[in-house]
């Protein structure tokens, strides 16, 4: 599973940067991002399959001092997000 490779990198490379006060941007393949979101949001295997992670719409996660995800948001307007969902829906019908 991708998460078995993603989480060690997260804990070894990303968390130390965040501990040092750095803001970190992660750009990755959908499955790698899905593994991180699964961990951040504490999704189980069945739930994460239904989570849509849009391409090219940044998502911001906020963490408490123990690195538990306390909030997240997309950096897109409602209209941009709606357009993305409609485009994806059309593409899946092709």
C-alpha positions in Angstrom: 0.0 0.0 0.0 1.1 3.5 -0.8 0.4 4.6 2.8 3.2 2.3 4.0 5.7 4.5 2.1 4.0 7.8 2.6 3.7 7.9 6.4 7.3 7.2 7.2 8.3 10.1 4.9 5.7 12.3 6.6 7.0 11.4 10.1 10.7 11.6 9.2 10.8 14.6 6.9 7.6 16.7 7.1 6.8 16.6 10.9 10.3 17.7 11.9 10.0 20.7 9.6 6.6 21.6 11.1 8.1 21.2 14.6 10.7 23.8 13.5 7.9 26.2 12.6 8.1 25.8 8.8 5.0 25.8 6.7 5.2 22.8 4.4 3.6 22.2 1.0 3.1 18.6 -0.2 2.6 18.0 -3.9 2.1 14.3 -4.7 0.2 11.7 -6.7 -3.4 11.1 -5.7 -2.8 7.9 -3.9 0.0 9.4 -1.8 -2.2 12.3 -0.9 -5.1 9.9 -0.1 -2.8 8.1 2.4 -2.0 11.3 4.1 -5.6 12.4 4.2 -6.6 9.0 5.6 -4.1 9.5 8.4 -4.9 13.1 9.1 -8.7 12.6 9.1 -8.6 9.1 10.7 -10.6 7.5 7.9 -10.9 3.7 7.8 -10.2 1.7 4.7 -13.8 1.7 3.5 -14.3 5.5 4.0 -11.1 6.7 2.3 -12.2 5.0 -1.0 -15.1 7.5 -1.3 -13.0 10.6 -0.5 -12.6 12.8 -3.6 -9.2 14.6 -3.7 -9.4 17.1 -6.4 -6.5 17.6 -8.8 -4.9 21.1 -8.8 -7.0 22.4 -5.9 -4.7 22.9 -2.9 -6.0 21.8 0.4 -4.8 23.2 3.7 -4.6 21.2 6.9 -4.3 22.7 10.4 -2.8 20.7 13.2 -2.7 21.0 17.0 0.5 20.8 19.0 0.3 17.0 18.8 -0.1 17.0 15.1 -3.8 16.0 15.1 -5.7 17.5 12.3 -8.1 20.1 13.7 -9.4 21.6 10.5 -8.9 21.7 6.7 -10.1 23.7 3.7 -9.7 23.9 0.0 -8.1 27.0 -1.6 -10.9 27.4 -4.1 -14.1 29.3 -4.3 -17.4 27.4 -4.1 -17.8 28.1 -7.8 -14.3 26.7 -8.7 -14.9 23.6 -6.6 -18.4 23.1 -8.2 -16.9 23.5 -11.7 -14.2 20.9 -10.8 -16.8 18.4 -9.6 -18.9 18.9 -12.7 -15.9 18.5 -15.0 -14.9 15.3 -13.2 -18.4 13.9 -13.5 -18.5 14.6 -17.3 -15.0 13.0 -17.7 -16.1 9.8 -15.9 -19.0 9.4 -18.4 -16.7 9.4 -21.4 
